[in-house]
Amino acid sequence: MAKSSADDLELRRACEAAIEGTSQKVVLSIRVAKSRGVWGKTGKIGKGQMAKPRVLAISTKEKAQQTKAFLHVLKYSNGGVLEPAKLYKLKHLSKVEVLTNDPSGCTFMLGFDNLRSQSVAPPQWTMRNIDDRNRLLLYILNICKDVLGRLPKVVGIDVVEMALWAKENTPVAPKKRNIEDGPTTETDVVSESDMKVTVEKELVSQAEEEDMEALLGVYVMGIGEAEAFSERLKRELHALEAANVHAILESEPLVDEVLQGLEAASICVDDMDEWLGIFNVKLRHMREDIESIETRNNQLEMQSVNNKALIEELDKLLERLRIPSEFAACLTGGSFDEARMLQNIEACEWLTGALRGLEPPILDPSFANIRAVRDKKAELDKLKTTFVRRASEFLRNYFASLVDFMISDKSYFSQRGQLKRPDHADLRFKCRTYARLLQHLKSLDKNCLGPLRKAYCSSLNLLLRREAREFANELRASTKASRNPTVWLEGSTGSNQNVNNADTSTVSEAYAKMLTIFIPLLVDESSFFSHFMCFGVSALAQPGSPANGNKSNEDDLGIMDIDDNDDNNNNNKSISELGALNESLRDLLDGIQEDFYAVVDWAYKIDPLRCISMHGITERYISGQKADAAGYVRLLLDALEERITAQFTRFVDEACHQIERNERNVRQMGVLSYIPRFATLATRMEQYIQGQSRDLVDQAYIKFIGVMFATLDKIAQTDPKYADIILLENYAAFQNSLYDLANVVPTLAKFYHQASESYEQACTRHISVIIYYQFERLFQFARRIEDLMYTITPEEIPFQLGLSKMDLRKVVKSSLSGVDKHIGAMYKKLQKNLTSEELLPSLWDKCKKEFLDKYESFAQLVAKIYPSETIPSVTEMRDLLATM
């Protein structure tokens, strides 16, 4: 018989190596074949279901005086080394089934109760023989009985048969022979380490086994006596049944005694049941009474809690409804002096909180209809109305008294020989004392701020207008500047008129000083007014703007202090609030623009061109005003800019009328007077440009030059004979005088190119007239030939009337004989009516070139139409002209 794999020590060592690190000891290892199937059916081996070699190893682990048993399934890797495949805990083993469909009886399945899916087919394990199967299963059952104290369900195998097999296959080991005693025949069971199968604790106990052996020994028979054995068993069974019936009959008195005892016990049970019923009724009544008592007690407790909470709420309500006597006295008859303002503010804060505390959601809506609450609310409203009326009346009188005091003191204003910068620091400091009071007035009654704002604006407007008027008057009186003429382009005087170039920069500086002093002041006043009178808009100007150049830090701090506790976000201002602010700012600043207009008109009278620099200064200040509170200041600057633009437009219109008056004069020759004067004017205008005033000057250029060119054309048309001479001389003068400016001013460059084109056209027309005056027959003959070439062939032209060769000779003889005299006459003609001698060389060069171009065309026509005729060549004519 082949050796079992359970005895293979190498296999056991390989298993121990595979589970190394788990602190488990391998007690049995055996080779098996694995296949798939279901309970009660033998798995069919097909494609993908071939039996796979596996090794089953049983291991134990000692932990805290407790032994745990495991079943390892090991598989062979590609290198033939065992590696763990599955691990089962034997405490979850619930079933061992030997498949009866396998004739060999070597296939079995193990069922575990902790598998996640019981629907998955369990693996089938096939042993090499019945001994290996019995050995493994017996070891598993012994482990379950010893370690776990229970046996799994066994199906398909007899437990008694297993016990008998275990006894038969238990190996024995001879005891060591004692040499002195001699040989012995006694045998003993080997120790656990020498045994292959453990049978110390069999499935059948030793006493049961001895009884079975004794019973079987009584019935020692031959193999063929089965029927006799069966008959004997039947007889003995009948005998046993008869003995049982006899024993029952003998025990009848005992049964009667037991029945009497049972009847007495039944009567006692019935009595006890009746007593228990009575007790149950009494207990039920007691439970009902207890429940009733508990219900009343709970209601009393709830009522007590509610009463306590109600008392607390009423105490809080009474505290809200109580009006402190010191606050009532302050609200109804207190003084508004600076020393008393802290008490007034505290009274306002208390009144605001008290009114808010009587409104939902702070006050529970259920309290709103209580008469005491309604009465107290009416009393608080009366206090509010009284306080608002008293505070409003005081503030209106206070604003008026502050301004009247400042107006009555002349030291606040500019005086003769001394320009005084307006200083409202003291005014604002006194107003800041009541800033918090105004915030509380707004929270108490928004409608009360309207009259207060009007009173403040009316009073401060008087002060601002007085300051601006005095400052403007002294500014004009202290500024020394020579008056420049407003007549720049008049044609009555000669072209060599000396324009007064007196320095008038002090005029622009005076205007800039006016803006530098008053625009920041007006912006600060607007910002202060916006904060002081509780408008919810952004009141401060943007940092870095010209309006902030002279703004003192002292002015800002007080304004920001006013809004410390203001939770309104300036970005969420309402349109109505902004509209109300603009209306109030109009009342505050209206009328002050007249003093700015007076400075602009004064500057215009001294030097109209200073409107350009004033326009740039104003535009710079406009771009710096971005805040909402500076809205009316922007409107004032816009109006000021419009006034400056209107004055400058007036100057431009007057200058255009001066240009147009040139055409009414007597016949004019040479360069018109307004051409060089315009160059001087444009140079001066470019010097005055500041910031954004380029558009203003460009528009003036367009209007000036448009009128100049139109007037020039009209003057030229009055005498057509000299029209081209007038045009070319004036266009040339325009280009010469504006050459430098046209290189840097795009608008003038455009008109420069326009004048250049007009100059070239006038030169071409004038030169053509001079050439035709001396050589009319020659070029008239050429023109007739060119006209006929459109209708007939060149060979037919010599046979036309007036175009024969004889006619050609006559024309050439009359025109080219003494050609030097004709050319000299052309030069004299060109020189005769030209007043600008510097133009003569360029015009004479143009005339010679034009004459050569025409003569070259004539020579080509003669060579083509009259090939046999000879005329002076173009080269000879060019050489002749070069000597002239």
SVG drawing of the C-alpha trace seen along z (x, -y; Angstrom):
<svg xmlns="http://www.w3.org/2000/svg" viewBox="-61 -150 85 171">
<polyline fill="none" stroke="black" stroke-width="0.4" points="0.0,0.0 1.4,-3.4 2.4,-5.8 -0.2,-8.5 0.7,-12.2 -0.3,-12.9 2.9,-11.2 5.0,-13.4 7.2,-15.6 8.5,-17.6 4.9,-18.5 4.2,-19.6 7.4,-21.8 6.3,-23.4 2.9,-24.1 4.5,-25.7 6.7,-27.8 3.6,-29.0 1.8,-30.2 4.9,-31.6 4.3,-34.7 0.8,-33.7 1.9,-32.1 0.0,-28.9 1.2,-25.3 0.4,-22.8 -0.9,-19.5 -2.0,-17.8 -1.4,-18.3 -2.6,-16.1 -2.9,-16.3 -6.3,-16.5 -7.9,-17.3 -10.3,-20.2 -13.4,-20.4 -16.8,-22.2 -20.3,-20.9 -23.5,-21.5 -24.8,-19.8 -26.0,-16.3 -24.7,-16.2 -21.4,-15.2 -19.7,-17.9 -19.2,-17.0 -15.7,-17.6 -15.7,-19.5 -14.1,-22.5 -12.8,-24.9 -13.7,-22.4 -10.6,-20.1 -9.6,-18.9 -6.8,-21.0 -4.2,-19.8 -4.4,-21.4 -3.1,-20.8 -5.4,-20.9 -3.6,-21.9 -5.1,-21.9 -3.4,-24.4 -4.0,-25.5 -3.2,-28.7 -3.0,-29.2 -4.3,-32.5 -5.3,-33.5 -5.8,-29.9 -8.0,-29.3 -7.2,-27.2 -8.3,-28.3 -8.4,-25.9 -8.0,-26.8 -8.3,-25.0 -5.8,-26.3 -6.2,-25.6 -2.8,-25.8 -2.0,-25.8 1.1,-25.4 2.7,-28.5 4.4,-28.5 7.6,-27.5 6.1,-24.6 6.1,-26.4 3.0,-26.3 1.2,-29.5 -2.0,-30.3 -5.2,-30.2 -8.0,-30.2 -8.4,-30.2 -11.4,-28.8 -12.1,-28.9 -13.3,-25.5 -15.6,-27.2 -17.8,-28.1 -17.8,-24.4 -21.5,-23.4 -21.7,-20.4 -19.5,-17.5 -21.1,-15.6 -19.6,-12.6 -21.0,-12.4 -22.8,-9.1 -22.7,-9.6 -19.0,-8.9 -18.7,-5.1 -15.2,-5.3 -16.5,-7.3 -13.4,-9.5 -15.2,-12.8 -16.6,-15.1 -17.7,-18.7 -17.3,-21.0 -20.0,-23.6 -19.3,-26.8 -22.0,-29.0 -20.1,-32.3 -19.8,-32.2 -21.1,-35.4 -23.0,-33.7 -24.4,-30.3 -25.5,-30.1 -21.9,-29.7 -21.1,-26.0 -18.8,-24.8 -15.6,-23.1 -15.4,-19.3 -12.4,-17.6 -11.3,-14.2 -8.8,-12.0 -6.6,-9.3 -8.3,-6.6 -10.8,-5.9 -8.1,-5.8 -6.9,-9.3 -10.5,-10.5 -11.3,-8.9 -8.1,-10.2 -8.8,-13.8 -12.4,-13.8 -11.8,-12.0 -9.1,-14.6 -11.5,-17.5 -14.3,-16.0 -11.9,-15.4 -10.7,-19.0 -14.3,-20.3 -15.2,-18.2 -12.1,-19.0 -11.6,-22.7 -15.1,-23.9 -17.1,-21.5 -19.5,-20.6 -19.7,-18.4 -20.8,-19.5 -23.6,-17.7 -22.3,-14.6 -24.0,-13.3 -23.2,-10.2 -21.0,-8.4 -21.7,-6.3 -20.1,-7.7 -19.9,-4.2 -18.1,-2.9 -15.7,-5.9 -15.0,-4.9 -14.4,-1.3 -12.0,-2.4 -10.2,-4.6 -9.7,-1.8 -8.5,0.6 -6.0,-1.9 -4.6,-3.1 -0.9,-2.2 0.8,-0.6 4.3,-1.0 6.2,1.7 7.6,0.7 11.4,0.8 12.5,4.3 14.0,4.7 17.1,6.8 16.9,8.0 13.2,8.9 13.3,10.4 10.9,10.0 7.4,8.8 4.2,9.0 2.4,6.0 1.4,3.2 0.5,-0.4 -0.9,-3.3 2.0,-5.5 2.2,-9.1 0.5,-11.8 3.7,-12.6 4.1,-9.0 0.5,-8.5 -0.8,-9.2 -4.5,-9.2 -5.8,-10.4 -8.2,-7.9 -7.9,-8.8 -11.3,-10.5 -13.4,-8.4 -16.8,-9.2 -18.2,-6.2 -17.2,-6.0 -15.4,-3.0 -18.4,-1.8 -20.6,-2.0 -18.1,-0.1 -17.9,2.7 -21.7,3.0 -21.8,3.3 -19.1,6.0 -21.0,7.9 -24.2,7.7 -22.6,8.9 -20.8,11.7 -24.1,13.1 -25.3,13.5 -22.4,15.4 -23.8,17.2 -22.8,18.3 -23.0,16.1 -26.1,18.1 -28.3,17.7 -29.6,14.2 -33.2,15.3 -33.0,17.2 -31.3,14.1 -34.2,12.0 -36.8,14.3 -35.0,14.4 -35.0,10.6 -38.7,10.5 -39.5,12.9 -37.4,11.0 -39.1,7.8 -42.6,9.3 -41.4,10.6 -40.2,7.1 -43.5,5.5 -45.4,8.0 -43.2,7.3 -43.9,3.6 -47.7,4.1 -47.5,6.2 -45.4,3.5 -48.0,0.9 -50.9,2.9 -49.0,3.4 -48.5,-0.4 -52.3,-1.3 -52.6,-2.1 -49.7,-4.4 -51.3,-6.1 -54.5,-6.7 -52.6,-8.2 -50.8,-10.5 -54.2,-11.5 -55.6,-12.4 -52.5,-14.6 -53.0,-16.2 -56.7,-17.0 -55.8,-18.6 -53.0,-20.6 -55.6,-21.7 -57.9,-23.0 -55.1,-25.0 -54.2,-26.4 -57.8,-27.5 -57.9,-29.2 -54.6,-30.9 -56.0,-32.0 -59.0,-33.6 -56.8,-35.4 -54.5,-36.6 -57.6,-37.9 -58.7,-39.9 -55.2,-41.3 -55.0,-42.1 -58.3,-44.2 -57.0,-46.0 -53.6,-46.6 -55.4,-47.9 -57.4,-50.4 -54.3,-51.5 -52.5,-52.0 -55.4,-54.1 -55.4,-56.2 -51.6,-56.7 -51.9,-57.7 -54.6,-60.2 -52.5,-61.6 -49.5,-61.8 -51.6,-63.6 -52.8,-66.2 -49.3,-66.6 -47.9,-67.1 -50.5,-69.7 -49.7,-71.5 -46.0,-71.4 -46.6,-72.7 -48.8,-75.5 -46.2,-76.4 -43.5,-76.6 -45.8,-78.6 -46.6,-81.0 -43.0,-81.4 -42.1,-82.1 -45.1,-84.5 -43.9,-86.4 -40.4,-86.7 -41.8,-87.9 -44.0,-90.4 -41.0,-91.6 -39.1,-92.1 -42.0,-93.9 -42.4,-96.2 -38.7,-97.0 -39.1,-97.9 -42.2,-100.0 -40.4,-101.9 -39.3,-105.4 -36.3,-106.6 -36.9,-110.0 -33.6,-111.4 -34.2,-110.5 -37.7,-111.9 -36.5,-115.2 -33.7,-115.4 -36.0,-114.7 -38.7,-117.1 -36.8,-120.1 -33.1,-119.5 -30.6,-122.0 -28.7,-121.5 -25.4,-123.1 -22.2,-121.2 -21.7,-120.2 -25.1,-118.5 -24.8,-116.7 -23.6,-113.4 -26.8,-113.2 -28.9,-114.1 -27.2,-111.4 -27.8,-108.8 -31.4,-109.8 -31.8,-109.5 -30.2,-106.1 -32.5,-104.9 -35.5,-106.3 -34.5,-104.7 -34.0,-101.4 -37.3,-101.6 -39.2,-102.3 -37.5,-99.5 -38.1,-97.2 -41.9,-97.7 -41.9,-96.6 -41.8,-93.1 -39.7,-90.9 -38.0,-92.2 -41.4,-92.3 -43.6,-89.3 -46.6,-90.1 -48.9,-88.7 -47.9,-91.6 -48.7,-94.3 -52.4,-94.5 -51.9,-94.8 -53.3,-98.1 -50.3,-98.9 -48.0,-98.4 -50.2,-100.6 -50.3,-103.3 -46.6,-103.3 -45.9,-103.3 -48.1,-106.4 -46.2,-108.0 -42.9,-107.3 -44.2,-108.7 -45.1,-111.9 -41.7,-112.1 -40.1,-111.5 -42.2,-114.3 -41.4,-116.7 -37.7,-116.1 -37.5,-116.2 -39.3,-119.5 -37.0,-121.0 -33.8,-119.7 -34.8,-120.9 -35.6,-124.4 -32.4,-124.6 -30.2,-123.4 -31.9,-125.8 -31.1,-128.8 -27.6,-127.4 -26.7,-127.2 -27.9,-130.7 -26.1,-132.2 -22.8,-130.5 -22.9,-131.9 -24.0,-135.4 -21.1,-135.5 -18.6,-134.7 -20.1,-137.1 -20.0,-139.9 -16.3,-139.4 -14.4,-140.9 -11.2,-139.1 -12.7,-135.9 -12.7,-137.4 -10.2,-138.7 -9.4,-142.4 -7.5,-145.0 -4.0,-143.8 -4.6,-140.5 -6.0,-137.3 -7.7,-135.2 -8.1,-131.5 -11.5,-130.5 -11.1,-128.4 -14.2,-126.5 -12.3,-124.3 -13.8,-126.1 -17.3,-126.0 -17.1,-122.3 -15.7,-121.6 -18.7,-123.2 -21.1,-121.4 -19.5,-118.0 -20.7,-118.4 -24.2,-117.8 -23.4,-115.2 -24.5,-112.3 -27.6,-114.1 -28.6,-114.5 -28.1,-110.7 -30.5,-110.0 -33.0,-112.6 -32.9,-110.7 -33.5,-107.4 -36.4,-108.9 -38.0,-110.9 -36.6,-111.1 -38.9,-113.9 -37.3,-116.3 -34.1,-116.4 -35.6,-118.2 -36.1,-121.6 -32.8,-121.2 -30.9,-120.6 -32.6,-123.7 -31.7,-125.8 -28.1,-124.7 -27.8,-125.2 -29.4,-128.6 -27.0,-129.8 -23.9,-128.4 -24.7,-129.5 -24.6,-133.1 -21.1,-132.5 -19.7,-130.8 -21.0,-133.4 -19.6,-136.2 -16.2,-134.5 -16.1,-133.8 -17.1,-137.4 -14.5,-139.0 -11.8,-136.6 -12.6,-137.1 -12.7,-140.9 -9.3,-141.0 -7.9,-138.4 -8.7,-140.6 -7.5,-143.8 -4.2,-142.3 -3.4,-140.7 -1.4,-143.0 -1.5,-142.1 -1.4,-144.1 -4.4,-143.8 -3.8,-142.0 -5.8,-143.0 -8.8,-141.0 -8.4,-142.0 -5.9,-139.5 -6.9,-139.0 -8.3,-142.4 -7.4,-143.4 -7.5,-147.2 -3.9,-147.4 -0.9,-146.2 0.5,-142.7 3.4,-143.9 1.3,-144.8 3.1,-144.2 1.0,-142.0 1.3,-142.8 3.0,-139.8 2.6,-140.9 2.8,-138.1 -0.7,-137.4 0.2,-134.2 -0.9,-135.9 -4.5,-135.8 -4.4,-132.0 -2.6,-131.7 -5.3,-133.8 -8.0,-131.6 -6.1,-128.5 -5.7,-129.9 -9.5,-130.6 -10.2,-126.9 -7.4,-125.6 -8.8,-127.5 -12.5,-127.0 -13.1,-123.7 -11.5,-121.6 -13.4,-123.9 -16.7,-123.2 -16.0,-119.5 -15.1,-119.3 -18.3,-121.3 -20.3,-118.9 -18.7,-115.8 -19.1,-117.3 -22.7,-118.1 -23.4,-114.6 -22.1,-113.0 -23.3,-115.6 -26.8,-115.5 -26.8,-111.7 -27.0,-111.0 -26.2,-107.4 -23.9,-108.1 -20.1,-108.1 -19.2,-111.7 -15.4,-111.8 -13.6,-112.7 -11.2,-110.2 -7.7,-110.2 -5.1,-111.8 -7.5,-114.1 -6.6,-117.8 -9.6,-118.6 -7.8,-116.9 -4.5,-118.8 -5.1,-121.2 -7.6,-119.2 -6.6,-119.1 -6.7,-115.9 -8.6,-117.8 -11.6,-118.1 -11.8,-114.3 -11.5,-113.0 -14.6,-114.7 -16.6,-113.4 -15.5,-109.8 -16.2,-110.0 -19.8,-110.8 -20.3,-107.6 -18.5,-105.2 -21.7,-103.3 -23.4,-103.6 -24.2,-100.2 -25.4,-101.4 -23.2,-100.5 -22.4,-103.4 -22.5,-100.9 -26.2,-100.2 -27.4,-103.9 -30.8,-104.5 -31.6,-106.7 -34.0,-108.8 -31.3,-109.5 -28.9,-110.6 -31.5,-112.8 -32.3,-114.5 -28.5,-115.1 -28.2,-116.8 -31.2,-119.0 -29.7,-120.0 -26.2,-120.6 -27.9,-122.9 -29.3,-125.0 -25.9,-124.9 -23.8,-126.1 -26.2,-127.9 -25.1,-131.4 -21.4,-130.9 -20.8,-130.3 -21.4,-134.0 -18.1,-134.9 -16.3,-132.3 -18.0,-133.7 -16.8,-137.2 -13.2,-135.9 -13.6,-134.2 -15.0,-137.3 -12.2,-139.4 -9.6,-137.1 -11.3,-137.1 -11.1,-140.9 -7.4,-140.9 -6.4,-138.0 -9.1,-136.0 -6.5,-133.3 -6.3,-132.6 -9.6,-130.8 -7.5,-127.9 -5.5,-127.4 -8.5,-128.1 -10.4,-125.4 -7.6,-122.9 -7.4,-123.8 -11.2,-123.3 -11.1,-120.0 -8.5,-118.7 -10.6,-119.5 -13.7,-117.9 -11.9,-114.6 -10.9,-114.6 -14.5,-114.8 -15.7,-111.2 -17.6,-111.0 -21.3,-111.2 -21.2,-114.1 -19.2,-116.2 -22.0,-116.0 -23.0,-119.6 -19.4,-120.7 -19.1,-118.8 -22.1,-120.6 -20.6,-123.9 -17.3,-123.0 -19.3,-121.9 -21.1,-125.3 -17.8,-127.1 -16.3,-125.1 -19.3,-126.0 -18.8,-129.7 -15.1,-129.5 -16.0,-127.6 -18.7,-130.3 -16.2,-133.1 -13.6,-131.4 -16.2,-130.7 -17.1,-134.4 -13.5,-135.2 -13.3,-132.7 -16.4,-134.1 -15.2,-137.7 -11.8,-136.7 -13.7,-134.9 -15.7,-138.1 -12.4,-140.0 -11.2,-137.6 -14.4,-137.9 -14.1,-141.7 -11.0,-141.4 -13.0,-140.6 -14.8,-143.9 -11.6,-145.9 -10.3,-147.2 -8.5,-145.1 -5.8,-143.2 -2.5,-141.7 0.1,-139.7 -0.2,-137.9 -3.3,-138.7 -2.7,-140.1 -4.5,-137.4 -2.2,-134.6 0.9,-135.5 -1.2,-136.8 -2.9,-133.4 0.5,-131.7 1.3,-134.1 -2.1,-133.3 -1.7,-129.6 1.7,-129.7 0.3,-131.6 -2.7,-129.2 -0.3,-126.2 1.6,-127.8 -1.6,-128.1 -2.8,-124.5 -3.1,-122.6 -4.5,-119.1 -7.7,-118.4 -8.0,-121.7 -6.6,-120.3 -10.1,-119.6 -11.1,-123.2 -8.1,-124.5 -8.5,-122.1 -12.1,-123.1 -10.9,-126.7 -8.3,-125.8 -10.9,-124.1 -13.2,-127.1 -10.4,-129.7 -8.8,-128.0 -12.1,-127.1 -13.1,-130.8 -9.5,-131.8 -9.6,-129.6 -13.2,-130.5 -12.3,-134.2 -9.2,-133.7 -11.2,-132.0 -13.7,-134.9 -11.0,-137.5 -9.3,-135.6 -12.6,-135.4 -13.0,-139.2 -10.2,-139.5 -10.0,-136.3 -6.9,-137.6 -4.8,-137.5 -6.7,-134.8 -4.1,-132.1 -1.3,-134.5 -3.2,-135.5 -4.0,-131.8 -0.4,-130.5 1.2,-133.4 -1.2,-133.0 -1.1,-129.2 2.7,-129.4 2.7,-131.9 0.3,-129.7 2.7,-126.7 5.8,-128.7 4.3,-130.2 2.9,-127.0 5.6,-124.6 6.9,-124.0 3.5,-123.8 2.2,-121.4 4.9,-118.9 3.5,-118.7 -0.2,-119.5 -2.2,-116.9 -5.1,-119.2 -2.8,-121.9 -0.9,-119.2 -4.2,-118.2 -4.7,-121.9 -1.1,-122.2 -1.5,-119.3 -4.7,-120.9 -2.9,-124.2 0.0,-122.4 -2.4,-120.8 -4.2,-124.1 -0.8,-125.7 0.2,-123.1 -3.0,-123.5 -2.7,-127.3 0.9,-127.1 -0.1,-124.7 -2.9,-126.9 -0.8,-130.1 2.2,-128.5 0.0,-127.1 -1.5,-130.5 2.0,-132.1 3.3,-129.3 0.2,-129.4 0.5,-133.2 3.9,-132.9 3.6,-129.6 -0.1,-129.5 0.1,-128.6 2.7,-125.9 0.8,-124.0 -2.6,-124.7 -1.3,-123.0 -0.3,-120.0 -3.7,-119.9 -5.4,-119.7 -3.2,-116.8 -4.0,-114.9 -7.8,-115.5 -7.6,-114.0 -5.6,-111.0 -8.8,-109.7 -10.7,-109.5 -8.2,-109.0 -4.8,-107.3 -1.6,-109.3 -0.8,-109.0 -4.0,-110.9 -3.3,-113.8 -0.8,-115.7 -3.5,-115.9 -6.0,-117.6 -6.8,-121.3 -4.5,-123.5 -2.2,-120.5 -0.1,-120.1 3.7,-120.1 3.6,-123.7 1.4,-124.7 3.8,-122.9 6.8,-124.9 4.9,-128.1 4.0,-127.4 7.5,-126.3 9.0,-129.3 6.7,-131.8 7.0,-130.2 10.6,-128.9 12.4,-131.6 13.9,-133.8 12.7,-131.3 15.1,-132.8 13.1,-136.1 9.9,-134.2 11.3,-132.4 12.6,-135.7 9.2,-137.3 7.8,-134.3 10.1,-135.0 9.2,-138.7 5.5,-137.8 6.0,-135.5 7.9,-138.1 5.7,-141.0 2.7,-140.3 4.4,-138.3 4.8,-140.2 6.6,-137.4 10.1,-137.4 11.1,-134.3 8.6,-132.3 10.1,-133.3 12.9,-130.7 10.7,-127.8 8.0,-129.0 10.5,-129.6 11.8,-126.0 8.2,-124.7 7.6,-126.8 10.7,-125.5 9.8,-121.9 6.3,-122.3 7.4,-123.9 9.9,-121.1 7.2,-118.4 4.9,-120.1 7.6,-120.6 8.7,-117.0 5.1,-115.8 5.0,-118.1 8.4,-116.7 7.1,-113.2 3.9,-114.0 6.0,-115.6 8.3,-112.6 5.3,-110.3 3.1,-112.4 5.8,-114.3 8.9,-112.0 10.6,-113.9 10.3,-117.3 13.0,-118.6 12.5,-120.9 14.8,-121.9 15.4,-118.8 14.3,-118.5 18.0,-118.5 18.7,-121.8 15.6,-123.3 16.7,-122.0 20.2,-123.4 18.7,-126.7 16.5,-126.9 19.4,-126.0 21.2,-129.1 18.3,-131.4"/>
</svg>
